[in-house]
Every structure is written in C-alpha cells, then in structure tokens.
Amino acid sequence: MRNRWGLPDLGIGVGLRTVHYSHILEAKPEVDFFEVLSENYLDTGGRPLWVLDQVAARYPIVLHGVSLNIGSADPLDREHLSKLKALAARTRAHWVSDHLCWTGVAGRNTHDLLPVPLTEEALRHVAARVKTVSDILERPLVLENASTYAEFTSSSMPEWEFFGRLMEDADCGMLLDVNNVYVSSFNHGFDPEAYIDAIDPSRVAQYHLAGHTNKGTHIIDTHNDHVIDAVWRLYRRSVARTGNVSTLLEWDADIPAFGVVHAEALKALAHRRPEKAVAAAAS
Amino acid sequence: MQAVIEQPGAVDDAVEAAAARAELEPADIGRVIRPSKTLTAVERVGVYQGMYLLRMVEALEGDYPAVAHFLGDEEFADLVTRYVAAHPSSSYTFNRLGRQFPEFIRASRGVRRKAFVADLAHLELAVTEVFDAPESPAWPADEIARLPQDAWERAVLKPIAAFRLGAYAYPVNAYLQSVKDENHDHPDAGRKATCVAIWRKRYEVWRLDLSKPAYDFLGALANGRPFGKAVASAARRLQGGAGDQLFRWLRDWVAEGMFEGFEAA
C-alpha cells in the first residue's frame, strides 16, 4: 500500500550525527537515506551546514524536528518555520516531520517532548496548527508519536484514536515510531498491537526504530542501544499493513561506530516485504 | 507541569516550589496526572523533571567545555541550574541557550575564581559564535599586491563574519588549549593580560594569541578604521621597524583568511 501523498519508500536510513561526519564524507557508505535533526542546522553557517550540503548532494534527506511545539498554547514560531522551510528547500528534503507534543509554554522551551492531553479541545487546537504549518511549509506535515511518561486525567481517548482523527482533520502524515509505541504501552499499560492495528496504513510516511532503557517501573526512550525483539515484532506487524515504508534507526546516546548503527538499521530488511529485501540484498 | 519540570532537586521538592505551587498545589497533582501501576502522579512528572536540568547541563557543557572542566561536574551543574532559572531557553535551538552565560558568571556570587571563569566563558562564547557564523569568502592573499598604492591610505578592510577579537585579564586561551589537548598540567590561571583572535578557515575554528600592539592594530582594522590611520596609530606605539612589522602582520592575517576584502572609504 502506498501512502496517500505518494511519498516514496526511501528504504532503510540512519540519523545524521556529528560523530559520523568524517566517516560519511570519506567512506561514502551505501545508505538509502539520512534523517537530519532540523534544529541543528537552522542557526549555523559553519561546518555542520557544509557537511549537510555534501550529504544532501549524495543521499536523499528527510528533516526531523524536535521544537515545533505543535501542542503548545503559545503562538507558532514563524521564524522557526521560515528557516525550516528554507532548510527543506536547500536539502531537497522528501518530507518534514516533528512530534505530537508540546515543548514549552510562556515563550520557554524545555527541549523535551511533553505529552498532550488527549481531549476534543486539544484535537481541534492541534489540527488547526498542523494545517497552518502545512500551509507555511507548502507540504503535508508528518507527525511522530512521542514516548510519554505521564498521562492527563482529562484525556478522553487513546492516543491512536487521537492520532487517527488528527490525521483526518488536518490531513497530515504519521511518522510511526514503533519503539515509542512499545515504550508508551509499557508506561501506560495499553496493548501495543492494538495501537499498531488502529493506525490508518495510508497515513504512515515513515517508521522510526530505536533502543530504550527499561527502569523496571517505567521505560525511557534513550536511543542508546539495539532494538529489542518485541519492537521488531511490532514493526513486522505494522509493515504487514502498510507495506514497505521508509524506515530509520535512531541512535543518539553512547553512539557506536557508523557501521554498527547501519547494521542495526539494516536488520529491518528481514521484517519488510520480500520485494524490497530481495532488491536490497541483490544490490 | 512545566513549572515543576523546570525546578531543580528532587521532584518532591520541585512540586513544593513557589513557581510550581502558583500553578497547582502538590495535593492536586493527582487530579491532573494519572498514576500508573508502578509510579505515582508526582513520580511520573518527575521523569520529565529529572531530565530537564541534565539536558541543560549537557547543552552548556558542549558550548563551555573548559569552564565545565575548570569548575568540575558539581559546581558547573550548580552554576547551570542558577543560569537557566534566570535565562531559560526561549528558542527552538540550543545554540542560543548560552549567550548570556559569560555575563551571568561575571554578575554571579559564589563562583570560584569568578573573573578567570568569566573570561574563559567569553572566549568559549566567541569560539561558538565563530563556529556558527555565516560563511563568507576570504580575501585571496595575493590580492594585497594588486591593491593600487594610492588606494591603501583610505582602504577599509572588512573582516569575515566568522571573526572575533578578545582581550582578557587571564591566559584563557592557553587554558582552553590545555583542556582541548586533555593536558592535565594546566597553565597557571593567574592574572595576565592576553589578547586572542578567533576566526574560521575552511570550516575550522582557529585561535591566535596576539601581542597588545598587534591586537590594537587588528582591532582598528576590523572595526573599520581606514588603513592609513590604523597604520599611523600603530606605528606611533611601536619602536623602529614598525612599517615592516605591520606589513608582516597584515600579510599573515590576510593569508589566514581573516578578511573578506576592502572598501575605499
């Protein structure tokens, strides 16, 4: 199944991280695409942007942000959006994503992905802002489900229902982070398969996979380890519904050598539909 | 929720802070946040609250590694805690978080070797600004010779965007270098006036210790003083052979890519 915007299956990608700059520029590894943390390149004219230009000239790029603050009561940051649009044009990004969350109010940024109350009011609020952002960026916004550690008592629907209605109302796409589904299901006690099965497959523009840290009482989305088997199983279940969709491995702490990160990402081939796995193996 | 997250210390103390109580009394948190099977409502907020300051410390440690090294983990974290309480992040990017850090240190009480640390922070801020400044093409070194003789007197040199000059009361550049070299035998941090040029060449940040006369001359040129007046002023301060010395400095600075060109005043 193709997503409704015709966004391509870029294959298996990894996040572009500073510690791998030299390796990527010198070794030019065979990678299907790179995901770029947008905010790291919006306010610099130095080496990071120069590296990004080299990478974008060779590889497909998607932009992924952490400060859109789409769920906040604060006004949207027009400067941020203007720079984001320019960066998307500069890198010829296939799409732009951020998170369903809020990062701060009263003009502040906690630089964390805070949970949104899953209410009718919040749904209307976020949908209106997603439409505004999509209009400014002149492309459909793709939103990721964040890992959450707290729930509001005011929430009146499960996150998958909120996401489904948001995507319909605002015509946006979903970056389905399978690890985040697992993390949140552990923290909140819901069935992760029910979440996966409820998502409209035509809305899934990209997958995220990552490792996490299980504290016993709760799981933290630390992006510092290999993907666990239970997350791979959820990924396989979801791919069976969506077909092959661009898939990215995040590894942001205790980052190992590029080859280790890439090898972990390529494990996804074993869980995707055969045609892409065969094609990738042949190449 | 944010009012609790931004508080330092344990979450049980954070919910009791005045800023947090102004939003919600601790006893009412359970009315807003649902407990899980394993965590209370306050503990769940504490997951976010516990990570907030760690994130701020990590971000500022990236911009101020030498300050962090000098103060040590505990003192640096304490300083950051007070700093972000006064200057919380208000931008989509961490790049702007530390802009007021040097001045905050200078105005703060209880910072060990405060004047040295503030100078060190100023130098590290300059390094960060140079790292992120827009790229501008450097003036080719061989074009100095092509500038007509009669144009020099009124020529105004324009530094590249990625250029800063700093004058300090302490040898902070030597200290920063020792941290970058992971040299545990740090130079004496005693009072000693130093001057440093910081600039970017081929996307790398460079730092150059300058004598006071060289600093004054480079500063005059970088601040738009016409070349003839800058030379005359510098020559008065130097002893014999000033012309040759000034020319060598200029040639070296242009060769290092500190200027992007000149304008006739």
Interface residues (C-beta under 8 A of the other chain):
Chain A: E39 N40 L42 D43 T44 G45 G46 R47 L49 W50 S67 L68 N69 D77 H80 G104 V105 A106 G107 R108 N109 T110 H111 D112 L114 Y149 A150 E151 F152 T153 S154 S155 N187 H188 G189 G216 T217 H218 I220
Chain B: M1 Q2 I5 E6 G30 R31 V32 I33 R34 S36 K37 T38 L39 A41 E43 R44 V45 V47 Y48 M51 Y52 R55 M56 A59 P88 S89 S90 S91 Y92 T93 F94 N95 R96 V130 F131 D132 A133 P134 E135 A161 A162 R200 Y203 E204
